Amino acid sequence: MGNQIIISLILIMFCYISLQIFTLYYLKNKNRVKGGPMLGDTIRDIEVIDINKNKINLSKILSSQPKLIIFVDMNCAHCKNIINSLNVFNKDLLKDIHFFLVNNEENVRELKKRRNNKNFYFLNEEDVFDNFNVRLFPFYMELNGNKIVQKKGYASGNTIIEYLT
């Protein structure tokens, strides 16, 4: 009888410790952003297209200042809310915030309807999904002056405000 109690207590302790380890692992990794380049990676130079169909090197846009880049899609309601919120900001404050969209007809058509589309650029689908590893919209990356990813995540309405403060 005493051996059964000891074995039962060992099993209970094993289950309890296993549950604790699983819980700690889950809590530690639940907020980890799965998409985008790794933190500390340098953004490689690729060609982007502006609203007037001019090709520009990404390095020219990003220059040597810290930047916030946000990947959006005009089919995404949350993306549209973020874009519409730009109207409340002074345009000078937005000079270091750039928006990137997949180059397709709908995104081009929707963007041309906007009055302020200065910091919007188009990327090939391959660049968005494969090179930048963006899987969901809206997605943001905060870059330092050397084009190294400092922060990344899923963008919300507060992303721009947090960046500006």
C-alpha positions, 0 to 999 in steps of 0.5 A: 500500500505504501508503494502505491502512494509513493508511485501515485505521488511521483506521478502527480508531481511529474504531471504538475511539473510538466504542466508548469513547464508547458505553461511557462513555454506557452506564455513565453512564446505566445506573443512572439511574432511569427512573420516578417524578417528576424529582429536584427536582420538588415532589409535588402535593397529591392525595387519598389514602384510609386503611385506614378509607376516610377521604379525606385530603390528601397534604399533611396526611400529608407535613407539614413533615418529611422523609419516605420514601414507598414504593409497594408492591403486595400481589401483589409478593413483594419488596414483601411482604418489605419490609412484613414487615420492618417488624415488627423496627422500633420503631413510633416510628422508622417515623412518617416512612415512608409506604406507598402502594398502588393502591386495589383490593380485593386490596390492601385485603383483604391490608392489613387482615390486618396488625396495623400498617397505620397509615402505609398509604394508597391511591391511585387507579391514575391517580395512581400510574401517571400523576401519580407515574410509578411503573412498578415496585414497590416504588418509593421517594421521599425528600422534604424538608420542602417535599415536593421529591423528593430521592432516588428509586429501586427500593426494597430491604430496605435502603431503610428502614434507609438512610433511618433512619440 
